[in-house]
């Protein structure tokens, strides 16, 4: 089963664009249901009212996810009179439809950690220099390492090295999550107001063929 995450965003546009995001979301969810794709909203930022959406992220899972989202990727256009400003001259409104590249997180399994004893090289007297009490813990799938030579006890150093290794992996995973967030927010800035892949028309939000 294939999984993808997409984002529909108003691209920091006016309230009308938030309205278009809400309409596009409703339309797209119906299309997913018709084609047997499970759509789960994982993040949604409401606009000025509950009838508008600033941005929404959706996880899609199913057999035909790629073929379903491909025709949507890019700029979505709505042609119509502003529902909020009746005398507004603008008739073309644009929003963005993007795929979010989820960073693959490192999975931790203690069975995949290799330990190596070695001589302590820091302060601690003659005893630590003569006994191989220090421990290096290596996460075999990634090669990431952590060392502990804090204690004269090899067992304690092993525990400390493992803890430090977990902390390193957690920091890396946190960085990957941050990259995903940055990717989402960059979509607000990169919205191209032109060359639409889908065009909707009028108050009833009909797809233009």
N, C-alpha and C positions, 0 to 999 in steps of 0.2 A: 504493500500500500504506500502510495506516494503522499508526502506531506509538503505543503508550501505555506508561507505566510505572506499575505499581501497587505498593503496599506492604501486606503483611499483618503486623500487629504485635500483640504480647501486651499492649500498653498499660501496661507496667510491672506487669502482674498477676503472680500467683504461678506456681509451676511448672506447675500444671495448665493455665494459659492458654498457656504455651509449648508444651505438648503439643498443645493444640488448634490452635495455629498450624501445627505440623508436619503434623497430620492434614488441616487445611484446604488446606495447600500441595499435598499429595499428591493430594487430591481435585480441586483446581482444575486442576492440570497435566494430569490425565487428561481433564478437560472441554475444555481447550484443544486437546489432541491430537485428540479426537473431532471438533472443529469446524474443524480445519485451521488453527489459529493457532499460530504459533511462539512459544514461551515460553522466554526466556533469563534465568536468575538472574544478576543483576548485583551483588547484595550480600546476604550472609546472615550473621546473627549467631546463632551456636549458643547454645542455652540451657545448662542445667546438665549435660546429656549430649547425645550426638549424636542422641538421639531427640526432643529438644525444640528449638524454634526461637524465639528472642526476637523477631526481626524479619527479614523477607526482602523484597527489592525485585526485581521481575521486569519485564523489557521484553517487551512483547507486540507482535507484528507480523502483519498479515494483513488480509483484506478485512472481517472482521466483528468487529474488536476492540471497538469501542464497544458494540455490541449484546451482546457476551459479558460485558463487565465491569460494565455498568450494573446488572444485578440483584444484583451482589455488593457494591456500594458502600455502606458503612455498618457496622453492628455484626453480627458473627456470634456466635451462641449455641450452646453445647453443653450438653445436659442429661444429666448422668450422675454416677456416683460417682467421686470422685477416684481415679486409678490409683496415687496415691502415699500417700494418707492414708485408709485404709479406714474409719476411724471419723469422718471429717469430715462434718459435717452439710450442708455446702453442696452443692447439686446443679446450680447454674446458673453457667456460666463464659462470659465474654465476651471477644472479641478484635475488632480493627478491620481493615477492608479499605478502603484509600484509593487514590485516584489521585494520583500525584505530578506536579505541574505543572512540567515541565522548562522552565527559562528558555532562550530562544533566544539562543545565543551569537553574537557579532559575527564574521563571517567577514572575514579580512583579505586583500585583493588589492591589491598595489602599483599595479596599473594603475588603481585607483580612488582614487588619491591625487593631489590637485592641489597644485602648488607655486606659491608667489607670493614674488617677491623684494621686499624693502623695505629702507629705510635703517635701519641700526642706530641705536638711540637711547641706548645705555648708554655706559659709559666705554670708552675705546679710542683716543682721540685724534681728530684731524681727519680722518684717512683713512677710518675707518669711517663717519663722518657724511656724507661726500661720496659714498661708493660704496654702491650698493644690494647689500650683501653678506649681509644677514640674509635668512632664508628661513622662510616659514610653510608648513607641510604640513597639508593638510586632507583628512580621510577623507570623501569625497563622500557616501556613503550615510548617514552619521550626522551629518556636520557637525563632528565632533570635530577639534580643531586642536592643533598643537604648533609652537613657534617656537624657532629657534636663531639667536643673534647672537654666539656665542662666539668665532668665528674671523673673520679678514679674508677668508678664502676662502669664496666662495659655495658651491662644491662641497662643502667640509667641513661647512658649515652645513646643506646639504641632507641630507647623510648623518645628521647629528646630529638634525635635526628629524624625519626618518623614524624613527630609533631611538626618540625620545621618544614619537612617535605610537604606535608598536607597543607601548611600555610602558603607555601610557594605555589602549589597547584591551584589553591583557592584564589590567590591574587591574579594568576593568569586567567582563570575562568571569569573573574570579575571584570578584567580588562576586556575580554571578549564580549561580555554582556554590554559593556559600555560602548563598544564599537557598534553593536546592533542599535543602541539608542541613538548614537551619532548618525547612523545611516538613516534612521527614521526621520530625524529632524532635518537632515540635509535635503530630504525629499520636499519639505516645505519651501525650500529656497530654490530648488532646481526645476520647479514646475514650468514647463514650456507652454505659453499661451498661444497655441497655434498647432497646426498639423494634427488634428484630433483623430483618434482611432475609433471613437464612438461619438455620435451626435444625437442628442435628444432634443425634442421640439415641443414647445407649448406647455400650458398649465398641467395637462394630463401626462406630461413627461413620456412622450412616445418616442421610441427608437426610430431614427431616420434610416431607412434602408438604402 
